[in-house]
Amino acid sequence: MGNVALDNRVHASESVAGISTGEKNSAANSSVVMVKTSRFGEVEVDLDRVITLTSPLLGFPESRRFFLRAHGPDSPFMWLQSLDNPNLAFVVVQPLVVNPEYRPAVNMQVRTELEIKDDTEMDLMLILTIPAGRAKEMTANLLGPVVFNVRKRLARQMLLDPTRYDSTWRVLS
């Protein structure tokens, strides 16, 4: 991951999960909206960078539109911020950062729903839970990764076998 400056813009120049985020490309002619978020204040978002969930994240049925935002320079962490709910944002990370052995199979139903034709169009992110003031107790949801079609900017949470994966896997054990 490259350096992505945190400011009030979320645009194309850097890529996470194959989906652009970072500073605005001055040649871009995309539509932009201002989004008020509780965590980041007012943020400018290119509409062509919006990620649409084909199925909502568990427990959040009203939120279907999100964008990725860098956590900070050189940080492997990202924010998956809802456009539909200004109070909803998840810390996410690519699986290899926290668990290099984590390689779940993405089933045909998910591939079809996300219109994934080959693996080059696909990426995964894990949702992290970081208790306030206790970062060392951070957990990753290995049971429900978010699968992205990076070309079409579609995503959905995929539920895996609970006998093999945990929703509260300790990152720093």
TAKA-V507974 format. One record per backbone hydrogen bond with DSSP energy under -1.0 kcal/mol. CO is the residue of the C=O (numbers start at 1). NH is the residue of the N-H. If there is no record, write none. Layout:
# TAKA-V507974
CO_NH ; CO_NH
This chain:
# TAKA-V507974
8_44 ; 10_46 ; 14_21 ; 16_19 ; 19_16 ; 21_14 ; 22_11 ; 25_28 ; 31_47 ; 33_45 ; 35_43 ; 37_41 ; 41_37 ; 43_35 ; 44_10 ; 45_33 ; 46_49 ; 47_50 ; 51_66 ; 52_155 ; 57_60 ; 60_63 ; 64_53 ; 65_83 ; 66_51 ; 67_81 ; 69_79 ; 72_75 ; 77_71 ; 78_92 ; 79_69 ; 80_90 ; 81_67 ; 85_88 ; 86_38 ; 88_82 ; 90_80 ; 91_128 ; 92_78 ; 93_126 ; 94_97 ; 95_99 ; 99_102 ; 107_111 ; 108_112 ; 109_113 ; 110_114 ; 111_116 ; 112_115 ; 118_121 ; 119_122 ; 121_150 ; 123_148 ; 125_146 ; 126_93 ; 127_141 ; 129_139 ; 131_134 ; 134_137 ; 135_138 ; 138_171 ; 139_129 ; 140_142 ; 140_169 ; 143_160 ; 145_158 ; 146_125 ; 147_156 ; 148_123 ; 149_153 ; 149_154 ; 153_52 ; 154_149 ; 155_54 ; 156_147 ; 161_164 ; 161_165 ; 166_142 ; 169_140
